[in-house]
Amino acid sequence: MREFSDDNNDLPSEPEVGTPKFGRLLIVLALAVLAIVAVTFLSEAYLA
């Protein structure tokens, strides 16, 4: 019985640790896309 309770306590802690990293990665990815879009529009305005 004690082994099962220890296993159940370890499993929920792993997704909680990974969730903030995924959110941070998503924010960085969105900022990278916005930077590429901004560079595209600025270069089009400058060269046209």
N, CA and C of each residue as an Amber inpcrd file, in Angstrom:
protein
   144
   0.8350000  -1.1900000   0.0000000   0.0000000   0.0000000   0.0000000
   0.8820000   1.2570000   0.0000000   1.9620000   1.2090000   0.7420000
   2.7810000   2.4000000   0.8320000   3.4670000   2.7180000  -0.4960000
   3.8740000   1.6860000  -1.2520000   4.5130000   1.9260000  -2.5370000
   3.5610000   2.6180000  -3.5080000   2.3000000   2.2010000  -3.4940000
   1.3490000   2.7990000  -4.4260000   1.1060000   4.2690000  -4.0840000
   1.0360000   4.5970000  -2.8140000   0.8100000   5.9930000  -2.4520000
   2.0210000   6.8460000  -2.8380000   3.2230000   6.3120000  -2.7390000
   4.4030000   7.0480000  -3.1520000   4.3980000   7.2700000  -4.6640000
   3.9940000   6.2450000  -5.4290000   3.9320000   6.3900000  -6.8770000
   2.8970000   7.4310000  -7.2750000   1.7680000   7.4680000  -6.6070000
   0.7280000   8.4360000  -6.9450000   1.1710000   9.8580000  -6.6210000
   1.9800000  10.0320000  -5.6050000   2.4520000  11.3730000  -5.2550000
   3.4840000  11.8800000  -6.2650000   4.2490000  10.9850000  -6.8800000
   5.2780000  11.4120000  -7.8170000   4.6980000  11.7830000  -9.1790000
   3.6520000  11.1230000  -9.6180000   3.1310000  11.3550000 -10.9630000
   2.5460000  12.7530000 -11.1580000   1.7250000  13.3020000 -10.2790000
   1.1720000  14.6380000 -10.5440000   2.2180000  15.7450000 -10.5050000
   3.3440000  15.5440000  -9.8400000   4.3250000  16.6150000  -9.7240000
   5.0600000  16.8450000 -11.0440000   5.1880000  15.8410000 -11.9060000
   5.9300000  16.0070000 -13.1490000   5.2360000  16.9510000 -14.1330000
   3.9240000  16.8220000 -14.3960000   3.2970000  17.7760000 -15.3210000
   3.2990000  19.2070000 -14.7990000   3.2230000  19.4040000 -13.5020000
   3.2360000  20.7510000 -12.9450000   4.5810000  21.4300000 -13.2010000
   5.6590000  20.6450000 -13.1860000   6.9780000  21.2150000 -13.4360000
   7.1190000  21.5580000 -14.9200000   6.5660000  20.7320000 -15.8130000
   6.6980000  20.9520000 -17.2430000   5.7840000  22.0380000 -17.7710000
   4.7010000  22.3410000 -17.0950000   3.7260000  23.2960000 -17.6080000
   4.2890000  24.7250000 -17.7100000   4.9600000  25.2770000 -16.7100000
   5.5030000  26.6340000 -16.8730000   6.5360000  26.7110000 -17.9960000
   7.3310000  25.6610000 -18.1980000   8.3190000  25.6750000 -19.2650000
   7.6280000  25.7000000 -20.6160000   6.5190000  24.9800000 -20.7470000
   5.7830000  24.9810000 -22.0100000   5.1660000  26.3450000 -22.2640000
   4.6480000  26.9770000 -21.2290000   4.0700000  28.3100000 -21.3790000
   5.1210000  29.3250000 -21.7720000   6.2740000  29.2330000 -21.1690000
   7.3700000  30.1460000 -21.4960000   7.8350000  29.9280000 -22.9300000
   7.8980000  28.6670000 -23.3430000   8.2860000  28.3570000 -24.7140000
   7.2690000  28.9010000 -25.7050000   6.0010000  28.8010000 -25.3620000
   4.9460000  29.3160000 -26.2300000   5.0480000  30.8350000 -26.3730000
   5.3480000  31.5310000 -25.2830000   5.5030000  32.9890000 -25.3300000
   6.7040000  33.3680000 -26.1890000   7.8090000  32.6700000 -26.0370000
   9.0080000  32.9610000 -26.8280000   8.7350000  32.6960000 -28.3040000
   8.0150000  31.6280000 -28.5950000   7.6820000  31.3180000 -29.9860000
   6.7970000  32.4020000 -30.5900000   5.8150000  32.8740000 -29.8350000
   4.9280000  33.9310000 -30.3230000   5.7210000  35.2240000 -30.5610000
   6.6370000  35.5510000 -29.6650000   7.4570000  36.7520000 -29.8520000
   8.3650000  36.6250000 -31.0730000   8.8750000  35.4380000 -31.3180000
   9.7250000  35.2280000 -32.4930000   8.9170000  35.4150000 -33.7780000
   7.6950000  34.8910000 -33.8020000   6.8380000  35.0570000 -34.9830000
   6.5140000  36.5320000 -35.1920000   6.1930000  37.2530000 -34.1160000
   5.9030000  38.6800000 -34.2420000   7.1260000  39.4630000 -34.7290000
   8.3010000  39.0780000 -34.2920000   9.5170000  39.7550000 -34.7420000
   9.7370000  39.5120000 -36.2320000   9.4920000  38.3030000 -36.7030000
   9.6560000  38.0040000 -38.1270000   8.6500000  38.7980000 -38.9580000
   7.4160000  38.8810000 -38.4730000   6.3870000  39.6550000 -39.1840000
   6.7730000  41.1320000 -39.2280000   7.2680000  41.6570000 -38.1230000
   7.6700000  43.0660000 -38.0780000   8.8200000  43.3380000 -39.0420000
   9.8170000  42.4640000 -39.0870000  10.9360000  42.6410000 -39.9960000
  10.4670000  42.5720000 -41.4480000   9.5230000  41.6780000 -41.7140000
   8.9930000  41.5560000 -43.0820000   8.3110000  42.8360000 -43.5190000
   7.4270000  43.3920000 -42.6650000   6.7140000  44.6090000 -43.0390000
   7.6620000  45.8050000 -43.1270000   8.5980000  45.9020000 -42.2140000
   9.5380000  47.0280000 -42.2490000  10.4340000  46.9620000 -43.4740000
  10.8950000  45.7820000 -43.8400000  11.7500000  45.6780000 -45.0270000
  10.9470000  45.9570000 -46.2920000   9.6870000  45.5480000 -46.3230000
   8.8310000  45.8430000 -47.4750000   8.5930000  47.3470000 -47.5970000
   8.3720000  48.0120000 -46.4800000   8.1390000  49.4610000 -46.5080000
   9.4260000  50.2040000 -46.8870000  10.5650000  49.6980000 -46.4500000
  11.8280000  50.3840000 -46.7240000  12.2670000  50.1870000 -48.1730000
  12.1080000  48.9870000 -48.6900000  12.5890000  48.6780000 -50.0330000
  11.5960000  49.0640000 -51.1250000  10.3340000  49.2220000 -50.7830000
   9.3400000  49.5190000 -51.8190000   9.2900000  50.9980000 -52.1520000
